[in-house]
């Protein structure tokens, strides 16, 4: 079981503040008690695409350029958290804090960046906690020439998050000039293991192509939770079949953006996801009801 520490009130200094870094207390709260987890699983609705991909992702659904429309979608019972960058959290979360659990994405880089995979740190754990985050997210590009710096950045995020009772979701995305296939089964298994080894509570990884390969990736993660990255929009059945395979492989849900909010009517796919992820139904049955 992966754990994270109890929350300290902002007005009270931590032991780290007084005496410097020390080991995290052995008295901890199970990740399953986190608000971003429901019945052991999670559906994280991601909307960091405006930074990572640019406005192109909203061309077919221009109304979704307004983050409020996606926050409304995130009020669906299937969704356990909404992942956004700092600016969107500041501007929109206050109107939805009673209905949506907030995951603040701490790093991200524009699609105009042409260098070796890297991700700028745009928000601190302290500030994410101040604006009401229930969890934080951080991308790590293992295999990049910037891997060493990204691991060190993740270490600071992970240790600081423990002070605020915030679970850490790692976008574990092996990328770099030395990687020819970033969804190869052995690469995805390595991605989940890296996330476990350096302290993530949940690893978000790409689908490695089969239920068997995903099961091995889950095994490599030990007791850490693994969720599948939703990826580019596909048909309802193709998408849900992959989610079904992921759940059958022992994973714990999904972190999805485009396959939900790029649909003109996202509620039916969320209804179906709820049946597959929390109800254990097959994709075909979930779509028929």
N, C-alpha and C positions, 0 to 999 in steps of 0.2 A: 504494500500500500504506500502511495506517495502522500506526503503530508506537507503542510505549510504552517507557519507559526501563528500565534494569537496576535490580534491587532492591539497596538498601543495607541491611546488617545493622542491626538496631535499636540496637546498642551503639556504632555509629560515626556521628558527626554528619555531616550532609550539607554540601555547600558552601553551600547556602542558609542553614543554621543559622549558619555562621561568618561569611558575608559578605553575607547577604541574597539575595533572589531573583535568579536569573540564567536565561539561556536553557537549555532542556533540551538535553542532550548529543546530538550528531548520531549517536552510536553507540547503536543501539537494536535491540530484539528485535521481529521481526514479530508482529503480533497472531495470525497463524495458529499460532504456537508457544505461545499461551496455553492453559492447561488448559481454558478455557471454550469452546474451539473444537475441533471434530473434523472433519477432512477439509475445512476451510474453512467449515464451517457450525456452527450452534449450536441447541440446544434448551434454553431456560432455563425451568425449572419454577418458576413464581412462586407464592408463598403469603404475599403481603402484604395479602391481602384482609380479614383480621380487623381490621386498622386502617382500610383504605380503605373497606370496605363494611360491616363489622360482622358479627356472628354469622349474619345472614340467609343468607349464602352457604353455610353449613354445615347448614341446616335439613334438606335431603334426605339428607345424609350426615353425621349427627351424630358418627360415629366420627372424621371428619376434623378435628373441633375439636382433637384431640390432634395437635400438629405432628409427633410421631414417626411417625404413619401416613403422612404425606406425605414425610417424609425417607426412609422405606422405599421409597416409590414412586420417589424421585429416585435410587436406586441402579441403576435400569434403565440399560442401556448407551446408550440413545438420549439420555439427559439429560446435558448438558454442565455445567450449573450449577443450583443452587437459589437463588432470590432470596427473602430474608426480611428482616424488620426486625431491629434490634439485639437486642431481648429474646429473640426466638425463636432467633437465632444463638447467643446466650450460653447458653441453656438446653438446646439440643438438638444443635447442631453437634458438640460434643466427642465424642458417641457415634457420629458418622458421618463424621468427618474423613478416614478412610481410603477411603471409598467415594463421597463426594459432594463436588463442588466448590462452594464457598460464594460467593455474590454477596450482599453486604450492601447493602440499600436504605437510602440515607442520609437520605432525606426521605419524608414522607408525612403525610396529614391525614385526620381522620375524616370519615365521611359526614354527621356532624352539623354540620360547618362550612357555613354558608350564605352566606358572602361571595364576592367575586370569586375565581376559581380561584387558589389559592396552595398551598404545601406546606411544612410546618415541617421544618427541618433537625434530625433527631433523633440523628444519629451523625456523628462526625468520620471523616475518612479515616485518621487516626492510630489511632483505636480499632478501626476495621474491620480494619486490617492486624494489629493486636495480637491480635485474636480469631481470626485465620486466614483472612481473606477472600482469595479468588482474583481477585475483581473487585468493583467497586462500581457501584451504580445510582443514578440521580438523575432525578427528574421535572422537566421544564420545561414550563410552560404558556405557550407563545408566544401573544401576543394578549391575555393577561390584563393588567389594570391593574397587576399585580405583575411584569410581564415583566422590567423593568429590574433589580429586585432578584434575581430568579431567575437571570438571566444572570450577574450578578455572583457569586452563590453557586456557580453551576456552574463559573465560572472558577477559584474557589479550590479546589473539589473536583478539577477536572481537573488543575491544576498540582501539587497535593499528591499525587494518585494516581500521577503520573509518578515521584515519588521512591521509591515502594514497588513499582514494577513491576506496578501494578494497572490493567487495562483498565477503561474507563468506559463503561457502557451508559446511554444517555439514553432515558428514557421521553419521547419527543418528541410531546407532546399539545397541539396548538393548541386553546385554549379561551378563552372570555371573552365579555363582553356584546356585543362587536362581531362575533362569529362565529356565523353562522346554521347552518352545517353543518360539523361538525368532521371528516367523512370525505370531503368533496368532493375530487376528484382534485388540483386545484391546491393545496389546503390540505395534503394529505399530501406532495406534492412539496416544498412549502415546508418542511414539518417535517423531511424528511430533509436538505434543504440547510442548514437552521439547525444541525442536529446536526453536519454536516461542518464548517461554518464556525467553530463555537466549540469544536471539539476532541473530539467523542465518538469512540469506537472502534467502537461499534455503536449504531444507532438503532432503537428499538422504536417502530413506528408502527401505526396502525390500517389495516385493509384498505380501499383506496379504491374497491372495488366491481367492479373488473375486472382481468384480467391486464395489459391494455394500460396502464391507469392506474398499476398497481404498477410496471411496467417503467419508466415515466417517472420515478416517485419514486426508483427505484434509480439511474437515470441521473443524477438530480440529486444523488445522494450521492457521486459520484465513486468513489474506491476504498474508502470506508468501508463497513462491513457494515450491512445492513438486515435486521431480523427483523420478522415480523408479530406483532401483538398477538392473542392467542387469542380474547379476547372472551367473550361469554356462551355457555353450553353449547348446542350444536346436535346434530343427528344425526351419527353417525359419518361418513356419506358427505358430507354438506354441509360438515362441518368439514374433512375431508381433501381435498375438491375445492378448497376455498379455499387450503389449504396447497400443493396441487399447482400451482395457478395462480401462487401467490407464488414458488415455486421456479422455475417456467418463466419468470417475469419477471426472473430473475436475482438474487433476494434470497437470503439466507443462513440461513433457518430461521425460528424461532418462539420467542416468549416466551409461555408458555401456563400458565394455572392451572385455571380452572373446567372447560375442555373435557377435562381429564385427571382431576383429583382429585375432581370432582363425579360421576364415574362410579363405580358400586359396585365394578367391576373395571377399574382403569385400565391394567393390563398390555397387554390386546389393542390399545388405541388407541396405546399407546407402541410396540408392535411394528410397527403400521402406519405410524406416523410415522417410525420408523427406516428403513423401506423407501422411503418417499416422499422424505425429506430427504437421506438418505445414499446410498440405492440408486437414486434417480431413477425409481422405479416410479410408475405412475399410481395414483390413489386406489382405483379399482375393483379393480385387481389386488392392491393391498396389503391390501385387506379380504378378498379371496377366499382368500388363503393361510392 
